[in-house]
Amino acid sequence: MKKIKAIAKTIALLIGGLLQLHTNCSAQVLDQIKNSFNQYEQESVQEKIFVHTDKSAYLPGEIIWFKIYNVDASLHKPINLSKVVYIDVLDHEQNAVLQAKIAMKNGAGSGSLYIPVSLNSGNYKLRGYTNWMKNFSADYYFDKTILIVNPLKTPEAVSRQAQAGYDVQFFPEGGNLISGITSKIAFKVTTPNGTGLDAYKGFIVDGYNDTVARFEPLKFGMGSFIFTPGANASYKAVIKPTSGDVITKELPTINSQGYTMQLKDNGGSQLEVIVNGAGIGSGEVYLFAHTRQIVKIAQSASLNSGTASFIIDKIKLGEGVSHITIFNNAKQAVCERLYFKRPKQELLIDASSDQPQYGIRKKVNINISAKNPAGDPLSANLSLSVFRVDTLEHVDRDDIMSYLWLKSDLHGNIESPSYYFKNVNTETDTALDNLMLTQGWRRFRWSNVLSDKPVTLNFLPEYNDHLITAKVVNTVTGHPAENVLVYLSVPGKRVQLYTSKSDSLGRLVFNTKQLFGSGEIIAQTNSERDTTYRIDVLSPFSEQYAKYNLPGLNLTPGIQKTLEEHSLAMQAQNIYAGNKIKQFYDPGVDSSGFFGKPYKTYLLDNYTRFTTMEEVLREYIREVNVVQSHKRYHIKVLNDRGFLDGDPLVMLDDVPVFNIDKVIAIDPLKVKKLEVIRERYYYGPSVQEGILSYTTYKGDLGGAEMDPHAVVLDYEGLQLQREFYSPVYDTDEAIKSRVPDFRNLLFWQPNVSINTAGKNQLAFYTSDQTGKFIGLIQGVTPNGDAGSRYFTFEVK
């Protein structure tokens, strides 16, 4: 008897040890996945850009006004990482027809784009991104469709574009179809203009043309059905639209082995995830769930007769889109599925006019308040647009909340994302789940995450200001040149000089400071030492493009009268208020040079005016001594300790002049001042034996000849912020003015600050235009709550 008990005890200990080993192994795999994921997330911070435009339809001669919000992709809080956002307007061929660099501060910025008359009528894509976002796919960029109608040009060039047929796609839940295992299959049918086909009937037929399943769309051409594929069988879908030809499409490949997953939501507090494995045998599977790259759940389960089950508490998942991924024993992602949890975190905005109806040229007062769902007041950063709606201009339903919580975390074009947040009911819940099944994606590849290799980043975040990048090439060998010091300057009265030394790939990065407006930049090496190099200044705009076709242009005859009204309004605005819409705010830049306060500043008008620069330097510039050696001039800078070694850095209107003979040839009668630094100066990778900075009266180099090796380019810096013109009719004389006011856009305010009491008030005046006007206000709080609100009034 004792012997039997001893054997039983040994077996129990052995089983316990095996269970403990099994548990430890499972925990180890989950920890490895979690640690790799967290490491990847820390190395690749993600940004989300949202752009609020004043409206969505324009004519050439009008201005696109916009406000930019930059938030952390995980928490949706305003992020101060990037100080520059790039805006592109792309045509059907992905050519940029308009571009701008917008300065950002504390995750917010604003700008404008004037539409030239050279643009054709058509739909265009407006997109926004940062330099840091260029490290990742262009699918992460913000984009929205805007309409530009040019009454002076026919839209024939656009209408002749080749239109593709209907796009039919099937998405097995989890990603796989396995013979003999019942799965949910989502489907989506898209029309040539990019919208979902809402009216059609579908059939799944087998190799004998027998119908084995039927389906119909629920919303936006999407739906789902349950299907059990047979072994060694093939299936195709037959789709019959209410009008047009019948469409056929093969179903995805059916495998004999692999994994499937099924998510069940019974409306309670829990989700059930069932994993089936065919031809796999026994073993462990692991469930890993994250919401916007924040780990929420990590569990393991054993396959029992080819099936494993996980129970997920909904409360553990974050709000918005969550990725639920299944891994096998080899840490391979074998299934994935998205789940959406409606956000309770929301900015509730109350905005309304003080009257429902106004006359022309009357004052409109807008009262704005912000609170959370509990009714507590919130401070927020908002933007407001008030415009007339008609057959051309419609209400833009793509608001900031639906973008941040839904569209920005899904792949491709999402039709009417705000639909899923309005009128929450069983239908919208089902439609939302269909969207999760058909639009799943993530911001990374699992193979990259689990490899534990450092993330490859080719673009730096513009944390302080705009970065200008360039490349140095040896003209003799044709190869990139390493360790070459390059100077980049912006000619003018304000000292702007930047230096950079090339890396092993010949790359240069210049950290500019408050570089606003258009002008020239000059890049050069020290021509006294380096004359065999070519400098290529690179465009900062992205050359990556998302695979998304713009919808075709559809103008109906009924829009003609509205187009005539808009065209007249645009022309009147440019004729009578042309100068006022070309006013820009002073950017308030720091006018001091990079060297700060100079040791001494010489205003040449305060001294005897000599006709040669050599006389100026010899007669009253006490900190320098001019010498000649081997028939070349040289300048020695003198301080309390004696002369510095070598020639100083000499700049003429910010442009370095390395040949001192050319310095001596400068016409002193065109020079306004000379600033002197008499100490050795370290500036970036360069070391200067003192600095002499000449500034001419006109800031135009005083007619001095440029070095032939220098690269001179026209360059657009950060955009100057345009003032929005809105007339004020506060006197009888202004009201009775005969100057026409046909503004369709009554008001644009990109910076509406809601104080801690959650309130603000704005005012503007109506124009001579009558009709229905809509105000759209939206924005975010410092805590990441997003919201938007429409209000309406009439002008008669």
C-alpha positions, 0 to 999 in steps of 0.5 A: 500500500505504501508503495502504491502511495509513493508511486501516485505521489511521484506521478502527481509531482511529475504532472505538476512539474509538467504543468508548471513547465507548460505554464512557464513556457506559455508565459515566456512566449507571451512575455517575448511578444509583449517585450518586442512589441513595447520596444518597437513602439518606443522606437517608432513614436507615431503621429496623426495629422488631421486637417480641418479645411474651411470647406470642400469645394473651390474655384480658382481664385479662391483660397483654401484655409486650413487648420492642422492638428497633430496628435499622438497616435496612441493617446490622441493628445496634442504632440509637440514632436514635429514643428513643421507639417507638409501640405500637398494637393495632388491630382489624379496622377499624384502630381503635386499642384499646390504645396506648403510648409506649415509651422507648428506649435504645441501640436497646432498650426494653420495656413492657406493655399491660393488656387491658381487659374491654371488648374483643371476641374476635378477632384483633388487629394489634400494630404498632410504629414510630417518629416517623421511620418515619412519613415512609415507608409504614406497610408498613415498620412492624412488625406481628404478629397476636395473639389476644384471647379474651373469655369474657364476650362472644360473638364474633358481631360479628367472625364477621358480617364480610363475608369476601372470596373467594379472592385470585388473583395472577400475577407475571411475572418482571421484571414484564412479559409480552411476546408471543413471549418465554418467561417464568416466571410466579409465582402465589399464591392466598390464602384469605379468612383470609389464608393460602395455599391449598395444595391446588388445580390450575390451568390456563391456557386461551387464547381457544379454551379450549385448555389451554396450561399447568398449575400447582400450588402448592408451599407456602403457595399459591405456585408458578411455571410457564414460559409463552410468550404468543402475539401478540394473544392473551388468557389466563385461569387456571382454578383448581380447589380440592379443595373449593369453587367453581372460580376464574377469573382473567385473566392480566396484560396481554400487551405487544407490546414491552418488556423481560423478565428471567430469573434463572438459578441453577444452584447454583454461584457465579454467577447469570445474568440474561438480558434480552430486549427486543422492539420496542426495537432495539439499545441499552444496558441496565444492571443495578443490584443493592442489598441493603437499600439498599447498592449491590452491583453495577452493570453494563452490556450491549448488546442483541444481537438483542434479548438481553443477558446479565449474569453476577453473582458471588453473593459480591458480593451481600449476605446477605438480600434483594437487588433486581436492577433493569434500566434502559434508556438513559433511566435508566428502571427497566424490570424488577426481580426479588428474590433471596435469599442465605441469611445466614451471619451468625447469633447461635446461642443455647443455652438449656436448663433444668437438668432436663427435668421439675419439680414445682409451686412448684419452682426452674428454672435456665436456662443461656444461652450465645451464639456465632457459627457459628464457635463464638466467644462473643458478647455480646448483648441478649436477651429471654426468655419462658416460658409454657405451651402448650395448645390456645389458646397455640401456639408463635410461629414469627415470630422476630427472625431471619426477621423482620429478614432476610426479612419486613421486606424484603417486602410484605404478610403473609408466612405462616410466615417461619421455614419458609424458615430451617428444614430448608434443602433444594431444596424450601425453596429453590424455595419461597423463590424463589417468595416472591421472585417474588410479594412483591417491593417496595422502600422507595422509588420509583425516580422519586423516587431519580433525580429528585435532589430532596431527600427530603420529611420531615414527621416529625422523629426523636425523637433526645433524647426525646418530641416533642409537636407542635401547630398554631396557628390564628388564630381570626379568619382561620381560617389557620395562625398564624406566629411565635407563641410557645407555652408547654406545661407539665406541672402538678406539683411537678417543673418541666416547661415547654417553649416553641416558636415556630410556623413558616409552617404554624403547626406547633409542636414541643415537645422534652419531657424524661423525660415519664413517666406520665399527667397533664395538659398545658397549652398557652397563648400569652402572654394579655397579648399573644396572645388570638386563637389556637387551639392544637391538640395533635396525636396522636403516633400514626400515622394510616397503615395497611397494607393487610392483612386480619386473619384471622377468628376460629376458635374450636372447641368443643375449646378450651372447657376451656382457656378455662375454665382460662385464665379461672380463672388470670387471675381468681386472678392479679388477685384474689390478686396484683392489687397486685403486678402494678401495681408500676412501676419508678422512671424515675429522672427529673431533678427539677431545673427546665429552668433548672437550679440557681436563684439562690436558693430560698425555703422559705416555712415558714422565714419569717413566714407572710404572708397575701398574696403582695404581702407575701411579695414585698415583705418578704423576696424581695430579688431582686424589686420589686413596683410598680403602674402604671396600676392593674396590678401589675408585678414587676421582677427585680433583680440586681447590674447593676440591674433587668431590663426587663419582667415575669419569667416567673412559673410556678405549679406549672410553669404560666406566669401572665402576668397579674401581678395573678393572681400577687399573688392567689396564696394564699401559705399553699398555696405551699411554695417559690419559686425565683428566677432573677435573670438574663435567661434564654434558653429555646428561642425565648423570652427571659425577664426573670428567672424566679419559679417557685412550687411548691405543697404539692400541685402542684395550682395551689393553687386558682388560676384557669386562663387561659380561653384555655389548652388543658388536655388529658389526656396520656399520656407515656412509659410507666412500666415495670411490674415483672413479678411472679414468686413465690419459693418458697424456704422451706417456708412459701412452698411450703405457702402456700394462696394459689393460683398459676395463672400460665400465664406463668412468667417474663418478662425483657426484658433478658437481658444476655450478657457477653463470655464469652457466658453468663448464668444465670436462675432462676424458680419453677414455679406450680401449673399443670402441663403443657408449658412452652416458653421462647423467647429471642431478640435481637441482638448489637451487630454485628447478628447475630440469633437465637432459641432454644426450650427445653421442660420439663414440670411435673407 
